Amino acid sequence: MADTPPSTPLPPAAQPSKPVSEALLNDKWDHAISSLLIRSTLGLSFGVVFSVLLFKRRQWPVWVGLGFGAGRAWEEADATFKRGVAPSGRDGLRLVRS
């Protein structure tokens, strides 16, 4: 094995890269869907807690909580798509660029 010549490493295969605009759009959709799931679940859970504790196990607080969570996520996603910038991992905080 010591007598075999060293083989030259092959260059890495060129992977087709996505355009920047498509990558930004994918990031926005990922953020919007994850926000929808998280906020809807939180709203639903608050609705269940209030339904059990305050409203004698009625269903409307659960649906109202789910609607508030989904509505909040919808507005955030709508603002993100209209704003035209990539969603940051710092929700609610501005990025100051110098």
C-alpha positions as CSV (number, residue, x, y, z in Angstrom):
1,M,0.0,0.0,0.0
2,A,2.9,2.3,0.5
3,D,3.9,1.9,-3.1
4,T,0.6,3.2,-4.6
5,P,0.7,6.8,-5.8
6,P,-1.5,9.2,-3.8
7,S,-4.8,9.7,-5.5
8,T,-5.9,13.3,-6.2
9,P,-9.1,14.2,-4.3
10,L,-12.1,14.7,-6.5
11,P,-13.7,18.2,-6.4
12,P,-17.0,18.3,-4.7
13,A,-20.0,17.9,-6.9
14,A,-21.7,21.2,-7.8
15,Q,-25.0,21.3,-6.0
16,P,-27.7,23.5,-7.6
17,S,-28.3,26.4,-5.3
18,K,-31.6,28.1,-4.8
19,P,-31.9,31.7,-5.8
20,V,-31.7,34.1,-2.9
21,S,-35.3,35.2,-3.3
22,E,-36.5,31.6,-3.1
23,A,-34.5,31.0,0.0
24,L,-35.9,34.1,1.7
25,L,-39.4,33.1,0.7
26,N,-38.8,29.6,2.1
27,D,-37.5,31.1,5.4
28,K,-40.6,33.3,5.6
29,W,-42.9,30.3,5.1
30,D,-41.1,28.2,7.6
31,H,-41.3,31.0,10.2
32,A,-45.0,31.6,9.4
33,I,-46.0,28.0,9.7
34,S,-44.0,27.4,12.9
35,S,-45.5,30.6,14.4
36,L,-49.0,29.5,13.5
37,L,-48.5,26.1,15.2
38,I,-47.0,27.6,18.3
39,R,-49.4,30.4,18.8
40,S,-52.5,28.4,18.0
41,T,-51.4,25.7,20.5
42,L,-50.8,28.3,23.1
43,G,-54.2,29.9,22.5
44,L,-55.8,26.6,22.5
45,S,-54.2,25.6,25.8
46,F,-55.2,28.9,27.5
47,G,-58.7,28.4,26.2
48,V,-58.8,24.9,27.8
49,V,-57.5,26.2,31.1
50,F,-60.0,29.1,31.2
51,S,-62.8,26.8,30.1
52,V,-62.1,24.4,32.9
53,L,-61.4,27.0,35.6
54,L,-63.9,29.8,34.8
55,F,-66.6,28.8,32.3
56,K,-67.9,25.4,33.5
57,R,-66.2,23.4,30.7
58,R,-67.9,25.2,27.8
59,Q,-66.3,25.0,24.3
60,W,-66.3,28.6,23.3
61,P,-63.2,29.7,25.3
62,V,-61.2,26.9,23.6
63,W,-62.2,28.1,20.1
64,V,-61.7,31.8,21.0
65,G,-58.2,31.0,22.3
66,L,-57.4,29.0,19.1
67,G,-58.7,31.9,17.0
68,F,-56.7,34.5,18.9
69,G,-53.5,32.4,18.5
70,A,-54.0,31.8,14.8
71,G,-55.0,35.4,14.2
72,R,-51.9,36.7,15.9
73,A,-49.7,34.3,13.8
74,W,-51.6,35.4,10.6
75,E,-50.9,39.1,11.3
76,E,-47.3,38.5,12.0
77,A,-46.8,36.4,8.8
78,D,-48.7,39.0,6.8
79,A,-46.4,41.8,8.1
80,T,-43.3,39.7,7.4
81,F,-44.4,39.0,3.8
82,K,-45.3,42.7,3.2
83,R,-42.2,44.0,4.9
84,G,-39.9,42.3,2.4
85,V,-37.1,41.3,4.8
86,A,-36.2,37.9,6.1
87,P,-37.7,36.9,9.5
88,S,-35.2,37.2,12.3
89,G,-34.9,34.8,15.1
90,R,-35.5,37.7,17.5
91,D,-39.3,38.1,17.5
92,G,-40.4,41.5,18.5
93,L,-37.0,43.1,18.5
94,R,-35.6,45.5,16.0
95,L,-32.2,45.1,14.4
96,V,-30.2,48.3,14.5
97,R,-27.8,48.4,11.6
98,S,-25.0,50.9,11.7
